Amino acid sequence: MSARLKSEFWVSAYVRRCQLAGAYALVRRRGASEAGAIFIVVDRLDRTNDLYGPALQSEADDVRGRGFERLLEAVDGLVVEERLAKETRFDTDLWIVVVEDREGRAHLDEI
């Protein structure tokens, strides 16, 4: 059985992928390096944001890959911050990555 990629490694590769696509990406909060949940904020630079979080995984999923689902779409930054605060109270080991992209691309399809 293959092990899932460590969160720290995945986030590092994701930030690099975003940068290669011309988007600015940064790690806003570092979580557990081994298996911290990852949340991605896409700032469209027009005062709207999308929030992506871990998708539920089934046993049939590839254990190395990570699935994401859009939790919030085109909402004010305060709405995203409220959701992230709730998630952080639930899981203090989570990661938060912020991507600035005027087109609202999360760059998750390219991973």
Backbone bond lengths (Angstrom), bond angles and torsions (degrees), N, CA, C in turn:
res aa  C-N    CA-C-N  psi(-1)  N-CA   C-N-CA  omega(-1)  CA-C   N-CA-C  phi
1 M - - - 1.444 - - 1.527 108.66 -
2 S 1.319 117.28 129.99 1.456 122.59 179.37 1.519 110.62 -80.01
3 A 1.305 114.71 147.84 1.460 119.59 177.82 1.527 109.21 -89.18
4 R 1.300 115.11 149.20 1.447 121.11 177.62 1.525 108.82 -71.24
5 L 1.323 116.74 146.92 1.461 120.73 176.99 1.522 110.07 -58.49
6 K 1.306 116.99 140.22 1.458 120.90 176.39 1.520 109.38 -63.33
7 S 1.315 116.21 145.04 1.467 121.31 -179.21 1.522 111.09 -57.37
8 E 1.319 116.70 -43.44 1.467 121.10 -178.18 1.526 111.19 -59.27
9 F 1.314 117.16 -43.60 1.460 121.71 179.31 1.527 110.56 -67.08
10 W 1.338 116.71 -44.71 1.464 121.38 -179.15 1.523 110.38 -60.84
11 V 1.330 116.93 -46.14 1.470 120.89 -178.99 1.527 110.61 -62.79
12 S 1.304 116.89 -43.03 1.464 120.50 178.97 1.528 111.15 -59.40
13 A 1.324 116.56 -45.47 1.467 120.98 178.83 1.523 111.23 -66.24
14 Y 1.322 117.19 -38.25 1.464 121.55 -179.84 1.530 111.01 -65.23
15 V 1.326 117.16 -45.56 1.472 120.59 178.81 1.521 109.48 -60.15
16 R 1.315 117.12 -43.30 1.472 120.99 178.62 1.526 110.64 -62.86
17 R 1.322 117.67 -41.25 1.469 121.30 179.55 1.523 111.16 -62.62
18 C 1.315 116.44 -42.44 1.465 120.58 177.87 1.522 110.67 -61.81
19 Q 1.323 116.20 -43.62 1.456 120.35 -179.96 1.519 111.52 -63.59
20 L 1.314 116.84 -39.13 1.468 120.19 177.70 1.524 111.79 -64.75
21 A 1.332 116.38 -28.06 1.468 121.05 178.87 1.527 111.77 -85.41
22 G 1.345 117.04 0.72 1.458 120.54 177.04 1.516 114.77 91.67
23 A 1.325 117.84 10.10 1.462 121.40 178.90 1.525 108.87 -101.81
24 Y 1.312 115.82 150.50 1.461 121.03 175.59 1.525 107.59 -89.27
25 A 1.316 116.89 128.14 1.460 121.08 -179.97 1.520 109.24 -136.05
26 L 1.333 115.29 142.77 1.457 119.64 178.19 1.517 110.16 -146.58
27 V 1.309 114.91 154.06 1.461 121.30 176.29 1.520 106.99 -89.30
28 R 1.309 116.36 112.73 1.465 121.59 -179.74 1.519 112.38 -86.25
29 R 1.309 115.89 -30.54 1.467 120.44 179.01 1.515 108.62 -144.05
30 R 1.318 115.22 126.54 1.461 121.16 177.26 1.513 108.81 -92.30
31 G 1.295 115.70 129.97 1.456 121.40 179.26 1.512 111.19 -106.33
32 A 1.304 115.61 -157.40 1.458 121.04 178.29 1.523 109.50 -65.40
33 S 1.324 116.34 129.05 1.464 119.65 -174.56 1.524 113.08 -66.51
34 E 1.311 117.08 -31.12 1.459 120.46 -176.98 1.526 113.87 -77.08
35 A 1.332 116.79 -52.89 1.467 118.38 -170.57 1.528 113.27 -148.32
36 G 1.317 118.32 30.94 1.463 119.96 177.80 1.521 111.19 -67.37
37 A 1.329 115.95 142.06 1.467 120.80 176.24 1.532 108.57 -64.82
38 I 1.331 116.77 148.66 1.460 121.93 -176.88 1.519 109.21 -118.12
39 F 1.328 115.83 128.73 1.459 122.94 174.72 1.516 107.91 -117.99
40 I 1.325 115.69 139.01 1.459 121.64 -177.40 1.519 108.95 -121.78
41 V 1.336 115.06 124.96 1.457 121.93 175.84 1.522 106.74 -102.61
42 V 1.326 117.01 125.63 1.458 121.15 175.08 1.523 107.02 -106.59
43 D 1.331 115.40 110.37 1.455 122.62 178.36 1.523 107.60 -91.78
44 R 1.330 115.93 116.21 1.470 120.54 -177.22 1.526 112.38 -81.97
45 L 1.329 116.62 -0.58 1.457 123.58 178.70 1.526 112.41 63.53
46 D 1.329 116.74 22.99 1.469 122.15 175.32 1.536 109.66 -129.71
47 R 1.327 115.23 23.00 1.464 124.02 -178.43 1.529 113.51 76.32
48 T 1.327 116.82 12.90 1.461 119.67 173.29 1.523 108.74 -120.29
49 N 1.311 114.38 151.01 1.459 121.59 -176.67 1.521 110.22 -139.53
50 D 1.317 115.19 153.43 1.457 122.58 170.08 1.520 106.91 -114.51
51 L 1.320 116.27 151.78 1.456 120.99 176.06 1.518 108.99 -127.03
52 Y 1.322 115.68 128.42 1.453 122.61 176.64 1.521 108.65 -114.24
53 G 1.309 115.66 142.28 1.454 121.08 177.69 1.505 109.88 -138.69
54 P 1.328 116.04 175.76 1.462 120.18 -178.31 1.530 111.65 -60.70
55 A 1.317 115.32 133.28 1.460 120.69 175.06 1.518 108.35 -83.86
56 L 1.311 115.72 151.71 1.460 119.40 174.82 1.518 108.77 -62.36
57 Q 1.310 115.74 139.04 1.458 119.88 -178.19 1.516 109.95 -110.46
58 S 1.317 113.48 142.07 1.466 118.38 174.36 1.522 108.07 -102.47
59 E 1.292 115.85 167.44 1.462 119.56 179.98 1.520 111.99 -64.49
60 A 1.322 116.87 -21.09 1.456 120.24 -178.77 1.525 112.37 -80.32
61 D 1.344 117.49 -14.98 1.460 120.89 -179.51 1.526 110.87 -65.17
62 D 1.304 115.29 152.29 1.456 121.48 173.65 1.524 107.74 -67.65
63 V 1.305 117.99 121.20 1.466 120.92 -175.23 1.525 112.66 -68.48
64 R 1.316 118.42 -19.75 1.467 120.48 179.09 1.515 111.51 -79.80
65 G 1.328 117.31 -29.80 1.447 121.42 -176.49 1.514 112.16 -81.56
66 R 1.301 115.06 165.65 1.460 121.44 176.32 1.522 107.34 -126.35
67 G 1.315 114.82 131.22 1.449 119.83 176.75 1.522 110.13 -102.63
68 F 1.317 115.86 144.35 1.458 121.21 179.01 1.514 109.95 -127.55
69 E 1.313 115.15 150.78 1.455 120.49 173.31 1.523 108.16 -130.81
70 R 1.338 114.20 149.02 1.463 118.42 177.79 1.520 107.82 -77.95
71 L 1.326 115.77 120.49 1.459 122.13 -179.33 1.524 111.85 -91.56
72 L 1.334 116.14 -34.99 1.470 122.67 179.11 1.518 107.98 -138.97
73 E 1.332 115.98 144.92 1.463 119.48 -179.07 1.515 110.80 -133.23
74 A 1.332 115.67 129.56 1.467 124.02 174.82 1.525 112.32 51.31
75 V 1.327 116.01 50.61 1.464 121.12 179.79 1.523 110.20 -113.03
76 D 1.324 115.16 163.56 1.452 122.45 176.86 1.537 109.87 -63.92
77 G 1.313 116.19 150.67 1.450 120.92 -179.74 1.517 113.82 -58.87
78 L 1.326 117.56 -31.26 1.456 120.17 178.91 1.527 112.11 -64.92
79 V 1.317 116.31 -34.45 1.467 120.74 177.81 1.529 109.42 -65.76
80 V 1.323 115.87 -41.93 1.469 120.50 177.99 1.527 109.64 -63.52
81 E 1.330 116.95 -44.26 1.469 120.11 -178.94 1.524 111.78 -62.99
82 E 1.322 117.24 -38.37 1.468 119.98 177.13 1.525 110.73 -62.84
83 R 1.314 116.70 -43.17 1.472 120.58 179.56 1.522 111.31 -65.30
84 L 1.341 116.35 -42.12 1.461 119.57 179.53 1.526 111.48 -66.83
85 A 1.319 117.34 -35.84 1.467 120.54 176.71 1.521 110.06 -62.53
86 K 1.318 116.59 -41.69 1.475 120.89 177.93 1.532 110.53 -63.93
87 E 1.326 116.67 -44.53 1.461 120.85 179.74 1.532 110.81 -63.73
88 T 1.327 116.83 -38.80 1.462 121.39 -179.44 1.527 111.60 -67.46
89 R 1.327 117.02 -36.14 1.470 119.58 175.60 1.524 110.81 -64.08
90 F 1.318 116.23 -33.55 1.463 122.15 -179.88 1.538 110.86 -77.62
91 D 1.335 116.91 -40.18 1.465 122.19 -175.29 1.522 109.49 -139.11
92 T 1.313 117.12 102.04 1.466 120.91 -177.19 1.526 113.14 -76.11
93 D 1.327 118.21 -7.29 1.465 121.83 -178.12 1.522 113.67 -97.55
94 L 1.321 118.67 14.18 1.459 120.62 -175.55 1.520 112.76 -80.33
95 W 1.308 114.26 158.16 1.466 123.28 176.77 1.524 107.98 -103.61
96 I 1.338 116.56 147.96 1.466 121.75 171.46 1.521 107.58 -129.10
97 V 1.326 115.17 122.77 1.460 122.28 177.65 1.519 107.18 -116.56
98 V 1.337 116.87 132.84 1.458 121.91 178.67 1.521 108.80 -111.12
99 V 1.332 115.30 130.59 1.462 122.34 178.71 1.523 107.81 -120.30
100 E 1.315 116.86 126.77 1.463 120.92 174.72 1.518 108.21 -98.95
101 D 1.334 115.69 117.74 1.457 120.87 -178.20 1.527 108.58 -150.82
102 R 1.317 117.24 112.91 1.472 121.66 -177.44 1.523 113.04 -58.85
103 E 1.332 116.85 -26.84 1.459 121.08 179.98 1.525 112.48 -86.93
104 G 1.329 117.54 -2.97 1.456 121.29 178.55 1.515 114.50 73.82
105 R 1.321 116.77 22.30 1.469 120.46 -179.31 1.526 109.82 -80.47
106 A 1.304 116.10 135.42 1.471 121.05 177.89 1.517 111.37 -91.95
107 H 1.323 118.04 -14.75 1.466 123.54 179.53 1.523 111.98 61.07
108 L 1.305 116.97 29.35 1.468 120.70 179.07 1.521 111.83 -87.53
109 D 1.323 117.29 -23.82 1.462 120.72 -178.94 1.521 112.04 -69.08
110 E 1.336 115.79 -25.33 1.473 119.79 -175.13 1.510 113.04 -85.33
111 I 1.326 117.73 -6.27 1.473 120.28 -174.36 1.511 109.86 -80.15
